[in-house]
Amino acid sequence: SLVTSMGRMAAHTGQIITYEQMLNCPHEFAPEVDKLAMDSPAPLRLGPDGKYPCPQPGVLKDREY
């Protein structure tokens, strides 16, 4: 729902997210999710250090990872 998306974006960016901001947000939480298949690569990939990226609230303010 819109409210859960607002909470997720607020938690991951460290910012207050308004209803209007979420409605007009260009960020896609699951890019091309409609094209995922069982043999598709994972949408979130390991970094060069071998670890998955994690949210950085207050550091990355325009996206989750």
Backbone torsions as a table, in degrees:
resi	resn	phi	psi	omega
1	SER	NA	169.2	-179.3
2	LEU	-63.7	-39.4	-178.5
3	VAL	-65.8	-40.6	178.5
4	THR	-67.7	-35.6	176.4
5	SER	-65.5	-38.3	177.3
6	MET	-62.5	-44.2	179.5
7	GLY	-64.3	-42.3	179.9
8	ARG	-63.6	-46.4	-179.6
9	MET	-65.6	-39.1	178.3
10	ALA	-64.0	-44.1	-179.2
11	ALA	-66.7	-38.1	-176.0
12	HIS	-82.0	-23.2	-179.0
13	THR	-106.0	-15.5	-178.5
14	GLY	74.7	21.2	-179.2
15	GLN	-121.5	159.0	171.1
16	ILE	-78.5	128.7	-179.8
17	ILE	-112.7	122.6	179.9
18	THR	-88.5	165.6	177.8
19	TYR	-57.0	-46.8	-179.5
20	GLU	-64.3	-40.7	178.3
21	GLN	-61.2	-41.6	-178.4
22	MET	-69.1	-38.8	178.4
23	LEU	-62.8	-32.9	-177.1
24	ASN	-103.8	12.5	-176.6
25	CYS	-72.8	126.3	179.3
26	PRO	-80.2	-10.7	-177.4
27	HIS	-67.0	134.5	176.8
28	GLU	-107.7	114.5	-175.6
29	PHE	-65.2	-33.7	-180.0
30	ALA	-133.8	81.3	-177.0
31	PRO	-56.5	129.6	176.3
32	GLU	53.3	36.7	-179.8
33	VAL	-60.9	-28.5	179.9
34	ASP	-68.9	-14.6	-179.3
35	LYS	-101.4	-1.3	-179.5
36	LEU	-68.8	141.5	176.3
37	ALA	-134.2	170.4	-178.3
38	MET	-59.0	-29.9	-178.8
39	ASP	-99.3	9.2	177.8
40	SER	-73.9	151.9	174.0
41	PRO	-68.6	155.6	179.4
42	ALA	-63.0	140.9	-179.8
43	PRO	-68.4	-25.8	178.0
44	LEU	-108.5	121.8	-173.3
45	ARG	-106.2	155.9	175.7
46	LEU	-64.9	145.2	175.6
47	GLY	-82.4	177.8	-179.6
48	PRO	-61.5	-22.2	179.8
49	ASP	-86.9	1.8	178.9
50	GLY	84.5	8.8	-180.0
51	LYS	-116.0	152.5	175.6
52	TYR	-76.2	146.3	177.8
53	PRO	-67.6	152.1	177.1
54	CYS	-125.7	156.0	179.0
55	PRO	-59.1	147.8	178.4
56	GLN	-127.1	77.2	-176.5
57	PRO	-54.6	131.3	179.2
58	GLY	84.9	-17.6	178.5
59	VAL	-96.3	-56.1	174.6
60	LEU	-96.9	109.0	-173.4
61	LYS	-103.4	-6.2	-176.9
62	ASP	-113.7	0.4	180.0
63	ARG	-158.1	173.1	-178.2
64	GLU	-79.9	-48.5	-172.8
65	TYR	-120.6	NA	NA
